[in-house]
Amino acid sequence: MENKSPSEYFRAVYDTFRTHGDPDRAQQQMRYMRHQFEYFGLPMPKWMPLTKELHAAYGIPSGEDLKTLVRLCFADDHREMHYFALETVQKSLKKQPADFIEFLEELICTRSWWDSVDWLAKLVGIHFKAYPELIRPVTERWMTSGNMWLQRVSMIFQLLYKEKTDAELLFGYIRRLAHSKEFFIQKGAGWALRQYAKVKPDVVEEFVEGTKLAPLTRREALKNIEKR
């Protein structure tokens, strides 16, 4: 395994992705994402194997080298570089200390859009399982931050928690954001409720019926319940 500095590693990723890119597909991807990012034209079935090859060749950085590499990737305009960074963070997550939540927060607020934020919400959920004492103080700070993406993560980080979902926390945050006109807040609240309804449909239905929610949130929340 070859050791590379973060800048050398970044260049290796960039050159690999550029070489394998498809300019025509890149144009389609850019249109789909409202031209917020550049693309090499690599769908997941292409960039994921390339990422595995790069990890095998150069390893998963740790400590400050990891953060430097990830920041270099996020400073680039190509969305696939951000995906590489997030996959690299995910591979290192189990080894991270409690204060790594600060770096995850930084990434949530960097080049923010639903695809990266929702991936990071999953990573936050994994990190919180390792350090549950962080959940309330961190998410409370995020809720009061005024940052839409941090608020969305506060609602959806429990998507994979199933019956271990802290319903009091989830319902409380959804109530506090129920006035929001932001699409991604309304949709995120509905998504979180719909997911929890898979294990507690009656509890979710009672909450929805007793809470003034945006029509979008309500529709999303009740999708699985109405199919029963």
C-alpha positions in Angstrom: 0.0 0.0 0.0 1.5 3.3 -1.1 1.5 6.2 1.3 0.4 9.6 -0.1 0.0 13.0 1.4 -3.6 14.3 1.4 -2.8 16.5 -1.6 -1.3 13.6 -3.5 -4.2 11.4 -2.6 -6.7 14.1 -3.8 -4.9 14.4 -7.1 -4.9 10.6 -7.6 -8.7 10.5 -7.0 -9.3 13.5 -9.2 -7.3 12.0 -12.1 -8.9 8.6 -11.7 -12.4 10.0 -11.8 -11.7 12.4 -14.6 -10.2 9.6 -16.7 -13.2 7.3 -16.3 -15.8 10.1 -16.6 -18.5 10.4 -19.3 -19.1 14.1 -20.4 -22.5 13.3 -21.8 -23.7 11.7 -18.6 -22.1 14.6 -16.7 -24.5 17.0 -18.4 -27.5 14.9 -17.4 -26.3 14.8 -13.8 -25.8 18.5 -13.7 -29.3 19.1 -15.0 -30.7 16.7 -12.4 -28.9 18.6 -9.6 -30.0 22.0 -10.8 -26.5 22.8 -11.9 -25.3 23.3 -8.4 -22.3 21.0 -9.0 -19.9 19.9 -11.7 -19.8 16.2 -12.5 -17.3 13.8 -14.1 -20.2 11.7 -15.4 -19.7 8.8 -13.0 -22.9 7.1 -11.6 -22.5 5.2 -8.3 -21.9 1.8 -10.0 -18.8 3.4 -11.6 -17.4 5.7 -8.8 -17.9 3.2 -6.0 -15.6 0.5 -7.5 -13.0 3.2 -8.3 -13.2 4.4 -4.7 -12.6 0.8 -3.5 -9.6 0.5 -5.7 -8.2 3.8 -4.5 -8.7 2.8 -0.9 -7.0 -0.5 -1.5 -4.1 1.2 -3.2 -3.6 4.1 -0.7 -5.5 3.2 2.4 -7.9 5.1 4.6 -6.3 8.2 6.1 -6.7 8.9 9.8 -6.6 11.9 12.0 -5.8 15.2 10.5 -4.8 13.6 7.2 -8.4 12.3 6.8 -9.9 15.7 7.5 -7.5 17.4 5.1 -8.2 15.0 2.3 -12.0 15.3 2.8 -11.8 19.1 2.9 -9.7 19.1 -0.3 -12.4 16.9 -2.0 -15.2 19.1 -0.8 -13.4 22.2 -2.1 -13.5 20.7 -5.6 -16.6 21.5 -7.7 -17.2 17.9 -8.8 -19.8 16.1 -6.8 -18.2 12.7 -7.2 -15.2 14.1 -5.3 -17.6 14.8 -2.4 -19.0 11.3 -2.7 -15.5 9.8 -2.5 -14.9 11.9 0.6 -18.1 10.7 2.3 -17.4 7.1 1.5 -13.9 7.6 3.0 -15.3 9.1 6.2 -17.8 6.2 6.4 -15.1 3.7 6.2 -13.2 5.4 9.1 -16.2 6.2 11.3 -16.0 3.3 13.8 -12.5 4.5 14.8 -13.5 8.1 15.5 -13.6 9.8 18.9 -16.7 11.5 20.2 -15.6 14.9 19.1 -15.6 13.8 15.4 -19.2 15.0 15.5 -17.8 18.5 15.0 -16.3 17.4 11.7 -19.5 15.7 10.6 -21.3 19.0 11.4 -18.8 20.9 9.3 -19.5 18.6 6.4 -23.3 18.9 6.7 -22.8 22.7 6.3 -20.4 22.3 3.3 -21.7 22.2 -0.3 -25.0 21.2 1.3 -27.7 19.5 -0.8 -30.0 16.6 0.0 -27.8 13.9 -1.3 -24.7 14.7 0.9 -26.8 15.8 3.9 -28.9 12.6 3.9 -25.7 10.5 3.7 -24.2 12.4 6.5 -27.4 12.0 8.6 -26.8 8.2 8.4 -23.2 8.7 9.6 -24.4 11.0 12.4 -26.9 8.3 13.4 -24.1 5.7 13.5 -21.8 8.0 15.5 -24.6 8.8 18.0 -25.1 5.1 18.6 -21.5 4.9 19.7 -21.8 8.1 21.8 -25.5 8.5 22.8 -24.6 11.1 25.4 -24.0 13.5 22.4 -27.5 13.2 21.0 -29.5 15.7 22.9 -26.9 18.5 23.4 -25.7 18.3 19.8 -29.2 18.1 18.1 -30.6 20.8 20.4 -27.8 23.1 19.2 -28.5 22.2 15.6 -32.2 22.8 16.1 -31.6 26.3 17.4 -28.9 27.1 14.7 -31.4 28.2 12.1 -29.5 26.0 9.6 -32.1 24.0 7.6 -29.7 21.1 6.9 -28.7 20.7 10.5 -32.4 20.8 11.5 -33.2 18.1 8.8 -30.4 15.9 10.2 -31.8 16.3 13.7 -35.1 14.8 12.5 -33.8 12.0 10.2 -30.6 10.7 11.9 -32.8 8.0 13.6 -34.1 6.6 10.3 -32.4 3.2 10.9 -33.1 3.1 14.6 -36.4 1.3 14.2 -37.9 0.4 17.6 -35.0 2.1 19.4 -36.1 5.5 18.0 -36.4 8.2 20.7 -40.0 9.1 19.8 -40.1 11.9 22.3 -37.1 13.6 20.7 -38.4 13.0 17.1 -41.9 14.3 17.8 -40.6 17.2 19.7 -38.3 18.4 16.9 -41.0 17.9 14.3 -43.4 20.0 16.3 -40.8 22.7 16.6 -40.3 22.8 12.9 -43.9 22.3 11.9 -44.3 26.0 10.9 -41.4 25.8 8.4 -42.1 26.5 4.8 -38.9 24.8 3.7 -39.5 21.8 1.4 -36.6 19.8 2.8 -37.8 20.3 6.4 -41.4 19.3 5.6 -40.2 16.3 3.5 -37.7 15.3 6.1 -40.3 15.3 8.9 -42.6 13.2 6.8 -39.8 10.8 6.0 -38.8 10.3 9.6 -42.4 9.7 10.6 -43.0 7.3 7.7 -40.0 5.3 8.7 -41.0 5.1 12.4 -44.5 4.1 11.3 -43.0 0.8 10.0 -42.5 -0.2 13.7 -45.0 2.0 15.5 -47.9 2.8 13.1 -50.5 3.5 15.8 -48.1 5.9 17.6 -47.3 7.8 14.4 -50.9 8.0 13.4 -51.9 9.4 16.8 -49.1 12.0 16.6 -50.1 13.0 13.0 -53.8 13.3 13.9 -53.0 15.4 17.0 -50.4 17.7 15.5 -50.8 20.6 13.0 -48.4 19.5 10.2 -47.7 20.7 6.7 -49.8 18.8 4.1 -46.6 17.4 2.6 -45.4 16.1 6.0 -48.7 14.6 6.7 -48.9 12.8 3.3 -45.4 11.4 3.7 -46.0 10.3 7.2 -49.2 8.3 6.5 -48.1 6.6 3.3 -47.3 3.3 4.9 -50.2 3.5 7.4 -52.8 4.1 4.6 -51.5 1.0 2.8 -52.3 -1.3 5.7 
